[in-house]
Amino acid sequence: MEPVTLTADGLRLVTWEQRHMADLAKIYADPLIERFLVMPLPWAGTARERFVWLQERHWQSGNPRWAVVDEVGNLVGSMALTKSFPYELTITYVTAPWARGRGVAQRAIRAAVEFGFENLGAKRIAWDAIVGNHASRLAAIRTGFTVEGIARNGVHQRGVSKDCWVGGVLPGEVRGPDDPPADYAVLKRQAGYFMAERGELETGAVGLRLRPLRETDLDDLAATCADAEVQRWVDLPGDYSRAMADRWFAFTRGAWDRGERVLFALADADDRYCGSVDLVLKAPGEAEIGYFCSPWARGQGWMTAAVRRLCRLGFEDLGLERIEWRAVVGNEASKRVAEKAGFTIEGTRRRTRRGGDGRVDSWTASLFPEALS
């Protein structure tokens, strides 16, 4: 197959040349690129020397490989289509760090996908990305791909197996520049948040800040979850152990990578773990808040401050429009915290949670941005 140049709304997809190699090396040296690429790194030696030749061989095999350049010929990314199954191609793409935020991936994806359908006979174009690569996922969704699930240990990155998102697009599903998917603005804000570094949050309460949960917190987490008051109201195993805390820690890290949960630990002036507060993301624009306090940190108003701060993060950084709260009927302490934060109690849902004596009723409440106190 002879190489073909494509145009893409101010971009061109061209054959690779030696003049691109210096900038490609800078792309592959970027920490974020290194985090999600599966190829061996650092990129040097034979791999770099034979790169242009290898791209020519791919074209000869019917697997297009393009350098993505801007109007003046500067390298801004890469794009590739690879035959995977009969009538199916797999798309891979990278955006240069100096070109992020300019819609490079979206424009190049549309051009490559249309070429695959119209010129290569594809009936489906597949996409995958290491879980946590929200930028790649967002670009795929924006251009019409459907994220179809997670392949566990689906990719092997430099000797380590990792989960990956998988998805695909069919003919007629490509979304144009003026056709964003529903709730795209919310998805974009959340992708940006989960791609950023997790920092600490000031709460306004003396001696309290919110920070990511750490492995050094797990003994205190286990003690908190085994506390009789926490056991009474929170759906936790009665024999809660350190091993369970270890599994919970691993789960929360995965949930963060998947963009499903935002969890912070309450930490005192000595950096001791004092409880947890989290938002579980549901439908776009919605989440449920949950929290519990360690017995040694109760009575200081810290949980109310923590809930207010995390709800503010949800509205301002995650694009949430509604936050839900639920608690087992009778949990007056949790109810007071919710009401002080601005939640409105809406009623009682019967037998919504499983307790030690069977299913139990729950209070439910909601919070909207204008009501956050």
HELIX and SHEET records of a PDB file:
HELIX    1   1 GLN A   18  HIS A   20  5                                   3    
HELIX    2   2 MET A   21  TYR A   28  1                                   8    
HELIX    3   3 PRO A   31  PHE A   36  1                                   6    
HELIX    4   4 GLY A   45  GLU A   49  1                                   5    
HELIX    5   5 PHE A   51  GLN A   60  1                                  10    
HELIX    6   6 PRO A   97  ALA A   99  5                                   3    
HELIX    7   7 VAL A  104  ASN A  119  1                                  16    
HELIX    8   8 HIS A  134  ARG A  142  1                                   9    
HELIX    9   9 TYR A  184  MET A  195  1                                  12    
HELIX   10  10 GLU A  215  ASP A  217  5                                   3    
HELIX   11  11 LEU A  218  ALA A  226  1                                   9    
HELIX   12  12 ALA A  228  TRP A  233  1                                   6    
HELIX   13  13 ARG A  242  ARG A  258  1                                  17    
HELIX   14  14 PRO A  295  ALA A  297  5                                   3    
HELIX   15  15 TRP A  302  ASP A  317  1                                  16    
HELIX   16  16 GLU A  332  ALA A  341  1                                  10    
HELIX   17  17 PRO A  369  ALA A  371  5                                   3    
SHEET    1   A 8 LEU A   6  THR A   7  0                                        
SHEET    2   A 8 ARG A  12  VAL A  14 -1                                        
SHEET    3   A 8 ARG A  65  VAL A  69 -1                                        
SHEET    4   A 8 LEU A  75  PHE A  85 -1                                        
SHEET    5   A 8 GLU A  88  THR A  95 -1                                        
SHEET    6   A 8 ARG A 124  ILE A 130  1                                        
SHEET    7   A 8 VAL A 160  VAL A 169 -1                                        
SHEET    8   A 8 THR A 146  GLN A 157 -1                                        
SHEET    1   B 8 LEU A 201  GLU A 202  0                                        
SHEET    2   B 8 ARG A 209  ARG A 211 -1                                        
SHEET    3   B 8 ARG A 261  ALA A 267 -1                                        
SHEET    4   B 8 TYR A 273  LEU A 281 -1                                        
SHEET    5   B 8 GLU A 286  CYS A 293 -1                                        
SHEET    6   B 8 ARG A 322  VAL A 328  1                                        
SHEET    7   B 8 GLY A 358  LEU A 367 -1                                        
SHEET    8   B 8 THR A 344  GLY A 355 -1                                        
END                                                                             
